[in-house]
């Protein structure tokens, strides 16, 4: 699975998204310009010590991203999408793109992806959700559809054992 951030602005959001990507084995693609430096403390703090394990790829612009990922199945997360995020089927190698926090994905890009624009339902009294929350919502639906392939699906206690294991 692939998460694409188009011109992200807030380092803490990108750090949180990076941590989610490490937890799920997802590749993070960052399209410049970025609103921060990749060595910022807040980026690393949000990603904790997981950032070193992140598969992150950087692109100069959207055209560079397309050239380096030919044939990519791209879903555009936008409040303007015709389909909700749970109405589409995500392939295991799908790309899910999110725009910058203040403006989303530019309409100049969206118009070429009308059929794969997806949205998260919400009350009309709010413009959008936090970027890292939005990524988690959509990514976990895509992973669920793919039966959480390659992910641990059970939990263990740290010091004790579950009573059913005794």
N, C-alpha and C positions, 0 to 999 in steps of 0.2 A: 504494500500500500504506500501511497505517496501523498504528502501534504505539501502544498505550494502556498507560500505567502508572497503576495504581490506588494512590494514596497511597504513592509511593516514599519511602524513608527515607534512602538513602545517596547523597550528591551525586556521588561518583565514578562510581557505577553509571549514574546518569542522564546524566552527562557522556559516558561511553563510549557509551551507547545513542544519545545525540544525534549523536555523531560517526558511528556506523553508519547512522543515518537520513539524514544529509547524504550519505554515500557512496552510498546506494542510492536517493535521491530519495523517501524515505519521510517521511510526516508523523508527528510525535510529539505525542501527546495526553497531558497530565498532569492527573490528577484529584486535587484537594485532599482532605485536608490533605497538604502536602508536608513531609517531615522536614528541610527545608533551605530556604534562601533562593535564589532564582534568580540572585542576584548573588554567590554564594559563590565564593571562589577555587578550591576543589577541583572544583566543577562545571565551571567554565571551563577549568581545567587539564586535566581528563580529556577535555574536548571540544576542547582545543587552540584554534586560531584558526578552527575550523569553526562554532562555536556561532552566529555572526552569520548564517550561511547556512541555519540550521535553520528549518524551518516547524514551530513549536511552538504548540500551542493549550492553554489552561488552562481548567479547569472547577471549579466550586465543589464538586461532588459527582457521584456516578454518575447521578443523575436529570437534572442539568444536561447531562451528556455525552449521555445518551439524547435529550433534548429538542433538542439542537443537531445531532444526527446521526441524524435519523429514518430508519428502514429499514436501518440499518447491519448488515452481516453480521459478527457478532462471534464470534471464537473465543476461548475462555477457556483460557489456559495454566495448568494445575494438575496437581499430582501425583495428583489424584483422578480425572482424566479416563478415560473408557472407551476412547478412540481415541488412538493415537499420532499425533504431529504430521504424519507422512508419509502417514497413511491418509485424509486429507481433501483436498478440492480447494479451493484458495484463489482467489477472484476477484481481479482486479487491484486492486480497491478494498476488499479485505477489511480488517477491523479485528482485530488480534491483541492481546488484553489480558493483562497480567501484573500480579500483585499485589505488595504490599509485601514487602520482603525477609524480615521476621520472621514473617509470617503468611499470605502469599498473598492470593488473592481471597477475600473473605468468603463463607461458605457461603450466606448469605442472597441473594447474587447468583448464585452457581453453580447453585442449584436450578432457576432459570429457563432455564438454558442447557445442560442435560444433554447434548443431542445435539451441541453444538459445543464441549464441553470436550475439550481435547487435552493430552497429556502427552509428556514426553521420557523414553524408557526409561532406567533406571539401576539399579544394584545396590541391593538393599534395605537395605544398610548405611549409606546416606546419605539425608538428608531431601530435599535439593534441590541444584540447581546454582546457581552465581552468577547473579544476575539478568541482567547484561549478556551473559554467555555464552549463557544461555537464549534471550534475544531474538535474538541472532545466529544461533543454530541454527535456530530456527523461521522467522525472517524470510527467511533464505537458501533454505530449502526452498520457501517461498511464492513467492519471486522465481524460483527454478529452474523451478517449475511454470508460471510465466508467461514463460518463456524469457528472463529477465533483461531484459525490455522497457525500452528507453531507456538501458541501461547499456553502457559500454564493455566489449567482450569480448576485447580483445587487450592486449598489454603492449609497451612500448618501453623500451629501455635509456636511461639518462640521458646518458652520454658516448659510448658505442660503439654499434655496430649488430650485430644478430644476423648470424651467418655466412650464413644463408640469404638475407639481403638484399643481400649483396655481389655 
